[in-house]
Amino acid sequence: MHTDENNKNHNEISKENISITNATIHTKKKKPPHKILLVDDDYDILTTIKHCLEETNDFIVDTFSNPLEVISAFQPELYDLILIDIKMPKMNGFELYQELRKKADNLELRVCFITAYEIYYETLKSEFPELNVGCFISEPIESANLVKRIREELQIQV
């Protein structure tokens, strides 16, 4: 009978130890990747930027080469950041931005414009004075600088 009591106490102690052990184990949860929408009519640029951003595992990038397709498929709550080329056929990046703003209702859109031409910044400011976009990415840009710039825009701590 004394043996049964010892076994019972041993089992209780083991259960306590297990629950204490389980309580002190912390698993580090990985933050989900940030979703980025990339719009550029140049296929090579789309694939290069997508690959560059996704290889860090910090980002998932959806790409579109046709601005009109973006408008119909756009779901603003899905994206943390939108990268838009300024010079595209059918619709320039500024016009696309206006259309996306309409679909976003009152949601804040984080946007970076991609351009090989600095003059577009002044055009943007004159056409959209209320716009507070400070993110212009000049082409060409090195991969490391692009990732750094995107992380800064999204305020990601490395």
C-alpha positions as CSV (number, residue, x, y, z in Angstrom):
1,M,0.0,0.0,0.0
2,H,2.9,2.3,0.7
3,T,4.1,1.6,-2.8
4,D,0.8,2.8,-4.3
5,E,1.0,6.0,-2.4
6,N,4.6,6.6,-3.6
7,N,3.5,5.9,-7.2
8,K,0.6,8.3,-6.8
9,N,2.9,11.1,-5.4
10,H,5.4,10.4,-8.1
11,N,2.8,10.7,-10.8
12,E,1.5,14.0,-9.4
13,I,5.0,15.4,-9.2
14,S,5.7,14.3,-12.7
15,K,2.5,16.0,-13.9
16,E,3.5,19.2,-12.1
17,N,7.0,19.1,-13.7
18,I,5.5,18.6,-17.1
19,S,3.1,21.5,-16.7
20,I,5.9,23.7,-15.4
21,T,8.1,22.7,-18.2
22,N,5.4,23.3,-20.8
23,A,4.7,26.7,-19.3
24,T,8.3,27.8,-19.6
25,I,8.8,26.8,-23.2
26,H,8.4,29.8,-25.4
27,T,8.2,29.4,-29.1
28,K,9.2,32.3,-31.2
29,K,6.5,33.0,-33.7
30,K,7.6,34.2,-37.0
31,K,5.8,37.3,-38.3
32,P,3.9,36.7,-41.4
33,P,5.4,38.2,-44.6
34,H,4.3,41.6,-45.7
35,K,2.1,41.6,-48.9
36,I,3.2,43.8,-51.7
37,L,1.4,44.7,-54.9
38,L,3.7,45.4,-57.8
39,V,2.5,47.0,-61.0
40,D,5.0,47.5,-63.9
41,D,4.5,46.9,-67.6
42,D,8.1,45.6,-68.0
43,Y,8.1,41.8,-67.4
44,D,11.8,41.7,-66.6
45,I,11.4,44.4,-63.9
46,L,8.4,42.6,-62.4
47,T,10.2,39.3,-62.1
48,T,13.5,40.8,-60.9
49,I,11.8,42.9,-58.1
50,K,9.5,40.0,-57.1
51,H,12.4,37.6,-56.8
52,C,14.5,40.2,-54.9
53,L,11.8,40.9,-52.3
54,E,10.6,37.3,-51.9
55,E,14.0,35.8,-51.4
56,T,14.3,37.7,-48.1
57,N,11.2,35.8,-46.8
58,D,9.8,39.1,-45.5
59,F,7.6,39.7,-48.4
60,I,5.0,38.1,-50.7
61,V,4.7,39.9,-54.0
62,D,1.7,39.9,-56.3
63,T,2.5,41.3,-59.8
64,F,0.5,42.9,-62.5
65,S,1.7,44.2,-65.9
66,N,-1.6,45.7,-66.9
67,P,-2.9,48.6,-64.8
68,L,-6.5,48.0,-65.9
69,E,-6.4,44.4,-64.6
70,V,-5.2,45.7,-61.2
71,I,-8.2,48.0,-60.8
72,S,-10.6,45.1,-61.3
73,A,-8.7,42.7,-59.0
74,F,-7.6,45.2,-56.3
75,Q,-8.5,44.4,-52.7
76,P,-6.9,47.1,-50.6
77,E,-7.0,45.3,-47.3
78,L,-4.7,42.6,-48.7
79,Y,-1.6,44.8,-49.2
80,D,0.8,46.4,-46.9
81,L,2.5,48.3,-49.7
82,I,1.8,49.1,-53.4
83,L,4.7,49.6,-55.8
84,I,3.6,51.4,-59.0
85,D,5.7,52.2,-62.1
86,I,4.9,55.7,-63.2
87,K,5.3,55.3,-67.0
88,M,3.0,52.6,-68.4
89,P,0.8,52.3,-71.5
90,K,-3.0,52.6,-71.2
91,M,-2.7,54.3,-67.8
92,N,0.2,56.0,-66.0
93,G,1.0,55.3,-62.4
94,F,-0.6,58.5,-61.1
95,E,-3.9,57.6,-62.8
96,L,-3.7,54.1,-61.4
97,Y,-3.1,55.4,-58.0
98,Q,-6.3,57.6,-58.2
99,E,-8.4,54.6,-59.2
100,L,-7.0,52.5,-56.4
101,R,-7.7,55.3,-53.9
102,K,-11.4,55.2,-55.1
103,K,-11.6,51.5,-54.4
104,A,-9.9,51.8,-51.0
105,D,-12.6,54.0,-49.6
106,N,-11.0,55.5,-46.5
107,L,-8.3,52.9,-46.0
108,E,-4.8,54.3,-46.0
109,L,-2.7,53.1,-48.9
110,R,1.1,52.9,-48.6
111,V,2.4,53.6,-52.1
112,C,5.9,53.8,-53.6
113,F,6.3,55.0,-57.1
114,I,9.0,53.4,-59.3
115,T,10.5,55.6,-61.9
116,A,13.6,56.2,-64.0
117,Y,12.8,59.9,-64.2
118,E,13.1,62.3,-61.2
119,I,10.8,64.8,-62.9
120,Y,7.8,62.7,-62.1
121,Y,8.0,63.6,-58.4
122,E,7.3,67.3,-59.2
123,T,4.5,66.3,-61.5
124,L,2.9,64.1,-58.8
125,K,3.1,66.9,-56.2
126,S,1.5,69.4,-58.6
127,E,-1.3,67.0,-59.7
128,F,-2.0,65.7,-56.2
129,P,-1.1,68.4,-53.6
130,E,-3.0,66.6,-50.9
131,L,-0.9,63.4,-51.4
132,N,1.6,62.7,-48.8
133,V,3.8,60.2,-50.7
134,G,7.5,60.5,-50.0
135,C,8.4,57.2,-51.5
136,F,10.0,57.3,-54.9
137,I,12.3,54.5,-56.0
138,S,14.6,55.5,-58.8
139,E,15.6,52.9,-61.3
140,P,18.0,51.3,-61.6
141,I,18.3,50.2,-57.9
142,E,20.4,47.5,-56.4
143,S,18.6,44.7,-54.7
144,A,20.0,45.4,-51.2
145,N,18.9,49.0,-51.5
146,L,15.5,48.1,-52.7
147,V,14.9,45.8,-49.8
148,K,16.2,48.4,-47.4
149,R,13.9,51.0,-48.8
150,I,10.9,48.8,-48.6
151,R,11.7,47.8,-45.0
152,E,12.0,51.5,-44.2
153,E,8.7,52.3,-45.8
154,L,7.0,49.5,-43.9
155,Q,8.9,50.3,-40.7
156,I,10.3,46.8,-40.4
157,Q,13.0,46.3,-37.8
158,V,15.8,44.1,-39.0
